[in-house]
Amino acid sequence: MTLAHETHEHDVLIIGAGGAGLRAAIEALAQGVRVGVVCKSLLGKAHTVMAEGGIAAAMANVDASDDWRAHFRDTMRGGKFLNNWRMAQLHAQEAPERVRELEQWGALFDRTENGEILQRAFGGHSFKRLCHVGDRTGLEMIRTLQDRGVNLGIDVYMECAITRLMKDGDRIAGAFGYWREQGRFVVFKAKSVVICTGGIGKAWKITSNSWEYTGDGLALAYDAGADLMDMEFVQFHPTGMVWPPGVQGILVTEAVRGEGGVLRNKNGERFMERYDPKRLDLSTRDVVARSIYTEVREGRGTEHGGAFLDISHKPAEYIKRKLPSMYHQFLELADVDITKGPMEVGPTCHYMMGGIRVDAETAQSSVPGLFASGEAAAGLHGANRLGGNSLSDLLVFGRRAGLAAAEHAKRSPTPTIDSLQIADAEREMLLPFERGGGESPYAIHEELQDVMQRLVGIFRTEEDLRQALSGIEKLQERTARVHVEGSRLFNPGWHLARDLQSMLTVAEAVTRSALARRESRGAHSRIDYPDLDDAWGKMHNVVVKKADTMKLFESPVIEMSDDLKQLLIEESGTK
C-alpha cells in the first residue's frame, strides 16, 4: 500500500537546475514538449555559480589564430586522449555558437576595445579562449539561462530531492522523490529523464563543492541500470583556500593565474619551473595540484600546508576590476588584501571527469529514455578537464540532451509506473525512522570523508585503495542500520541518511576503478604505477549494477576518425 503522494506528469523531466539542466530545459521547451525541472536547492543557487573563470570557446576575438581544431587538440591532450573524441569535436565546434546564444539572451560579458567578447588565458589552453564576466562568469550564465527559462514558462519544482528513477520494463518512466521542507512524497511521470545533477565532492573532506554535490544523479542512474565510466578520474583543483579552517576548500579561481598570478613556496621560489617549465602557473590542473602537494610534502609548503598565490604585483584597481569576487572573498573570509600580499592556497576536490556513459550525439545513456549532461556525464574531458571547458560543456551538451530527450518523448508511448515500485521507494525512505536504534548519519559521513581524503586523494597506492574499499564496505553495512530522530518536516539528518547511500555508491565506484587502473594518467596518479601505460590508454573502466553488486569491466576507447588523428599528428608529430 502506498502513502498519499502528489503526481506530476511531463514529457521530459530534468533533474538538476544548473547550467546543463536549464539549457536542456530551454531546448526541450523549444521542441514543444511539456518540461519539468526538479532541483534539490532553490532556482539560481546551482553550483554552476562557482565556475568563475570563464567559458572556453574558440571565438578568436583576442587570438586570431585560435579555431575549433586548436580547442579540440588542447581538450584531447588535457584528457590524455581518453576523451570521447566525438564529444570533444562537437564541443569545440559548437561552443562559440552557444556563447553567442547566451549573449543574445542577455549575458553581459567583458569586452575588447572594439566591443567583442573579451577572452583570457587559462591552464592547458594554447590561446586566450575564456569568455568571461570578471570572475563571476558562472553566476552570469545561471542568471541568463534562468531568465530565459522563466520567460519560456518552465515548470520548476524547488527543494525537491529525487531518490529513485521509475521504470516501465527496460525504459524510464519517471522519478520518485520528496519535498525537503514537508517530507511529503512526490511522483513524476515522464517519457524522458535528463540527469544534470553535477558531481560528487561532498564524499571528500576538503572540497570546493556545495552541499548538494552528493553524487545523487550518478547513483540514480547506476541503480536504474546505466553504465558509469571513468570514475577514477576526480579532479583536485590546485587552488582552494586553506586558512582559516572554516573556509578550507573554497575555490580560488584559476582566473587569478590567468590574469598573471604567480605560485611560490615558503622560500619564495617559483616552484612550477621544476614541474612544467614551459607552461609554469598555467599548466593543467592535475600537474599544478600534484606540484603543490609535492612542495608541501617535501617541507616547502606554507604555514598552513599550502602554497602562496600572488597577484599583488598588478595594479590594485586592475585586480579589483578583473577579480572582484576573489578580492572580497579573501578580505572577508581570511582578512587578506590580495592587492597587497599573497593568498594561501592548496588542492581541493573539485570536479568529476567520469560519470554516466552517454552517446556523443544524443547524450543518451545505456538505459532507454535516460539522458545525462554536464558534470554528471562522462566522456568529454577524458582523464583531466581543462579549466573553462565545463561551462561550454554545459551549454553544448545541455542543449543536445534537451533536444534528444524531447525527440525521444515525442516518439514514445506514455509509460506506466506500477504501484509496487512507488511503495518500495516509500518504504526505503521511511526505514531510518522505524529502526529502534542505530547510527547517526553524521558520524558515518564524517568517516567516509576521512577515508576518501586520506586514501583516495591526489596520490594513490594499491594498499591505500584496498584499505579504502574495505572501509567503504563497512560504512555501507553501518548505513543500512542508520537511525534518524524526529519527523519528516525539514529533517537534515533524514536527508543526509539518503544522500549517504549515493555518496557510498560513487565512493565505491571511484575506488574500484582507481584500483583497477594500474597506471598514472591525468588526474589519476598511482605512486606504485607512476607511468602512462599504452594498453590502459585504450581502455575505459566501466561499472554497472548486477544483482545488487557493483561489477567492473573494461571497455575500449572509441577509435578516432582518420582526419582528426591526422590533425593531432600534424600539430605535434606524435599521436
VENCORBEL-V713388 format. One line per field, one symbol per residue. burial: I if it has 24 or more other C-alpha atoms within 12 Angstrom, else O. A space follows every 50 residues. Layout:
burial = ???
//
This chain:
burial = OOOOOOOIIIIIIIIIIIIIIIIIIIIIIIIOIIIIIIIIIOIIIIIIII IIIIIIIIIIIIOOOIIIIIIIIIIIIIIIIIIIIIIIIIIIIIIIIIII IIIOIOIIIIOOOOOOIIIIIIIIIIIIIIIIIIIIIIIIIIIIIIOIIO OIOIIIIIIIIIIIIIIIOOIIIIIIIIIIOOIIIIIIIIIIIIIIIIII IIIIIIIIIIIIIIIIIIIIIIIIIIIIIIIIIIIIIIIIIIIOOOIIII IIIIIIIIIIIIIIIIOOOIIIOOIOOOIIIIIIIIIIIIIIIIIIOOOI IIOOIIIIIIIIOIOOOOIIOIIIIIIOIIOOOIOOIIIOOIIIIIIIII IIIIIIIIIIIIIIIIIIIIIIIIIIIIIIIIIIIIIIIIIIIIIIIIII IIIIIIIIIOOOOIIIIOOOIIIOIIOIIIIIIOOOOOIIIIOIIOIIII IIIIIIIIIIIIOIIIOIIOIIIOIIOIIIIIIIIOOIOOIIIIIIIIII IIIIIIIIIIIIIIIIIIIIIIIIIIIOOOOIOOOIIIIIIIIIIOOOOI OIOOOOIOOIOOOOIOIIOOOOOOO
//
